[in-house]
Amino acid sequence: MGTKKSSVVGRLVQVAVVEGVGKVRVGWDADWSEYRVQAWAASGRLVAEYHTDDKADALDSAERMLATLAGPSPDQLAAVAAFAARHGRTWRADLAAAWLNGSDAREPDGHLLRQVRNQHGPAWLRRVTLADLAPVPA
């Protein structure tokens, strides 16, 4: 999966594309004096939009949107898989509860579990399966 980034002068500030995943576009809207950050899924559907007057905030938001589109990292998936193995068939409810009460920080690789919560949230947790957590063969 390759990432292509480009920066240009004018209305378009930055575009980052992850093949097969989607793209994030940062543009300056002179009419509204704001940066617009838009995340597009590979299907072409707009999935997120953010407006700010701060360029650094816009670029940070674009980076977070791109990470969300790309899905959890292999380390994050491994942390969730290890949590699932420790908690058995109730792993999903246990992780949701840990995210709510903050006890995920006390788990092994708790920082990775927190990253998954912050970047992908409970909607991701509801739809992920144990098969999704299995490592991809090299």
LUMDRENSE-535044 format. One record per residue (C-alpha): residue number from 1; residue in one letter; x, y, z; chain. Coordinates in pm, 1 decimal. Layout:
BEGIN
ATOM resi resn       px       py       pz chain
ATOM  NUM    a        X        Y        Z     A
...
//
This chain:
BEGIN
ATOM resi resn       px       py       pz chain
ATOM    1    m      0.0      0.0      0.0     A
ATOM    2    g    174.9    317.1   -117.6     A
ATOM    3    t    121.2    668.4      7.8     A
ATOM    4    k    157.2    965.2   -225.4     A
ATOM    5    k    173.0   1320.1    -90.3     A
ATOM    6    s    187.9   1646.2   -280.4     A
ATOM    7    s    188.2   2010.3   -179.7     A
ATOM    8    v    101.4   2294.1   -415.8     A
ATOM    9    v     55.0   2668.7   -395.0     A
ATOM   10    g   -294.6   2815.6   -420.7     A
ATOM   11    r   -629.5   2677.5   -314.7     A
ATOM   12    l   -508.7   2317.3   -281.0     A
ATOM   13    v   -267.5   2287.7     12.1     A
ATOM   14    q   -209.8   1913.1     35.7     A
ATOM   15    v   -343.4   1581.6    -89.9     A
ATOM   16    a   -250.0   1243.3     56.1     A
ATOM   17    v   -366.9    927.4   -118.7     A
ATOM   18    v   -345.8    570.9     11.7     A
ATOM   19    e   -416.0    336.3   -276.3     A
ATOM   20    g   -718.8    117.0   -215.5     A
ATOM   21    v   -808.8    305.7    103.7     A
ATOM   22    g   -891.2    665.4     15.0     A
ATOM   23    k   -755.2   1017.0     13.0     A
ATOM   24    v   -746.9   1325.0    232.2     A
ATOM   25    r   -750.3   1672.3     77.9     A
ATOM   26    v   -660.9   1999.3    248.8     A
ATOM   27    g   -766.5   2315.2     66.3     A
ATOM   28    w   -786.1   2685.8    141.3     A
ATOM   29    d  -1125.7   2847.8     86.0     A
ATOM   30    a  -1063.0   3219.5     32.3     A
ATOM   31    d  -1435.2   3299.3     40.9     A
ATOM   32    w  -1466.7   3168.7    397.0     A
ATOM   33    s  -1104.2   3233.0    502.4     A
ATOM   34    e  -1064.3   2876.9    625.2     A
ATOM   35    y   -894.1   2548.7    551.3     A
ATOM   36    r  -1120.6   2260.2    457.8     A
ATOM   37    v  -1005.2   1908.3    528.5     A
ATOM   38    q  -1197.3   1634.0    350.1     A
ATOM   39    a  -1153.1   1255.6    375.5     A
ATOM   40    w  -1276.0   1042.2     88.1     A
ATOM   41    a  -1311.5    663.4     93.7     A
ATOM   42    a  -1176.8    460.7   -198.9     A
ATOM   43    s  -1538.9    434.2   -319.2     A
ATOM   44    g  -1540.0    813.1   -369.7     A
ATOM   45    r  -1776.3    877.4    -78.2     A
ATOM   46    l  -1700.5   1177.1    146.7     A
ATOM   47    v  -1659.5   1031.3    496.3     A
ATOM   48    a  -1535.9   1329.1    700.6     A
ATOM   49    e  -1497.1   1704.1    671.0     A
ATOM   50    y  -1334.3   1957.0    901.9     A
ATOM   51    h  -1302.1   2337.3    880.8     A
ATOM   52    t  -1043.2   2551.6   1059.5     A
ATOM   53    d   -858.3   2880.5   1014.0     A
ATOM   54    d   -529.6   2728.6   1136.6     A
ATOM   55    k   -306.4   2560.2    877.6     A
ATOM   56    a   -119.3   2344.1   1131.1     A
ATOM   57    d   -451.7   2224.3   1275.0     A
ATOM   58    a   -574.5   2143.8    924.6     A
ATOM   59    l   -263.6   1939.0    843.5     A
ATOM   60    d   -279.7   1756.3   1180.0     A
ATOM   61    s   -646.6   1677.4   1117.7     A
ATOM   62    a   -562.1   1547.6    770.5     A
ATOM   63    e   -299.6   1315.8    917.7     A
ATOM   64    r   -548.8   1179.3   1172.6     A
ATOM   65    m   -815.6   1130.7    904.4     A
ATOM   66    l   -568.8    941.5    686.3     A
ATOM   67    a   -474.0    712.6    975.9     A
ATOM   68    t   -842.6    645.8   1040.6     A
ATOM   69    l   -906.9    562.6    674.9     A
ATOM   70    a   -609.5    325.1    668.7     A
ATOM   71    g   -738.4    128.3    969.9     A
ATOM   72    p   -550.9      6.4   1275.9     A
ATOM   73    s   -180.0    -68.0   1243.2     A
ATOM   74    p    -51.4   -425.6   1276.1     A
ATOM   75    d     67.9   -344.2   1631.0     A
ATOM   76    q   -274.7   -209.3   1723.3     A
ATOM   77    l   -448.0   -516.8   1579.6     A
ATOM   78    a   -208.3   -743.6   1770.2     A
ATOM   79    a   -288.9   -559.4   2095.4     A
ATOM   80    v   -663.1   -605.1   2037.3     A
ATOM   81    a   -610.1   -972.4   1945.0     A
ATOM   82    a   -410.0  -1031.0   2265.7     A
ATOM   83    f   -683.7   -858.8   2466.7     A
ATOM   84    a   -943.1  -1082.7   2297.8     A
ATOM   85    a   -739.8  -1393.0   2379.1     A
ATOM   86    r   -715.5  -1292.6   2747.1     A
ATOM   87    h  -1085.4  -1206.5   2780.7     A
ATOM   88    g  -1250.2  -1489.1   2587.6     A
ATOM   89    r  -1591.4  -1465.3   2428.6     A
ATOM   90    t  -1681.8  -1139.7   2606.2     A
ATOM   91    w  -1371.9   -959.7   2476.8     A
ATOM   92    r  -1565.0   -700.2   2275.7     A
ATOM   93    a  -1788.2   -594.4   2567.3     A
ATOM   94    d  -1487.4   -603.3   2802.0     A
ATOM   95    l  -1284.7   -376.8   2573.4     A
ATOM   96    a  -1575.3   -133.9   2530.1     A
ATOM   97    a  -1611.0   -117.5   2910.7     A
ATOM   98    a  -1235.2    -70.5   2952.5     A
ATOM   99    w  -1244.1    216.7   2703.8     A
ATOM  100    l  -1528.8    378.3   2898.9     A
ATOM  101    n  -1374.3    347.8   3244.2     A
ATOM  102    g  -1009.9    395.6   3145.8     A
ATOM  103    s   -891.3     54.5   3261.6     A
ATOM  104    d   -747.9    -15.4   2914.9     A
ATOM  105    a   -443.2    187.1   3024.7     A
ATOM  106    r   -359.9    -86.5   3277.1     A
ATOM  107    e   -369.5   -362.2   3014.2     A
ATOM  108    p    -56.1   -489.5   2840.2     A
ATOM  109    d     -9.4   -261.3   2537.2     A
ATOM  110    g   -275.3    -34.3   2684.2     A
ATOM  111    h   -138.9    259.2   2485.3     A
ATOM  112    l   -216.4     70.4   2163.3     A
ATOM  113    l   -568.5    -12.9   2280.5     A
ATOM  114    r   -621.1    357.4   2357.3     A
ATOM  115    q   -491.4    452.3   2012.0     A
ATOM  116    v   -748.2    218.2   1853.8     A
ATOM  117    r  -1023.0    379.4   2061.7     A
ATOM  118    n   -912.3    732.4   1973.0     A
ATOM  119    q   -856.2    669.6   1602.5     A
ATOM  120    h  -1130.0    419.1   1518.8     A
ATOM  121    g  -1376.0    418.5   1807.8     A
ATOM  122    p  -1663.5    201.3   1919.8     A
ATOM  123    a  -1812.1    171.9   1569.9     A
ATOM  124    w  -1497.0    -11.3   1458.4     A
ATOM  125    l  -1513.2   -233.6   1767.6     A
ATOM  126    r  -1874.5   -330.8   1690.8     A
ATOM  127    r  -1791.7   -450.3   1339.8     A
ATOM  128    v  -1444.4   -606.5   1387.4     A
ATOM  129    t  -1425.2   -986.1   1405.1     A
ATOM  130    l  -1160.2  -1221.7   1540.4     A
ATOM  131    a  -1073.5  -1307.2   1179.8     A
ATOM  132    d   -998.5   -937.4   1118.1     A
ATOM  133    l   -747.2   -948.1   1403.4     A
ATOM  134    a   -554.5  -1245.5   1265.4     A
ATOM  135    p   -206.5  -1155.8   1138.6     A
ATOM  136    v   -166.0  -1137.7    763.0     A
ATOM  137    p     73.5  -1407.0    634.7     A
ATOM  138    a    394.5  -1268.0    484.6     A
//
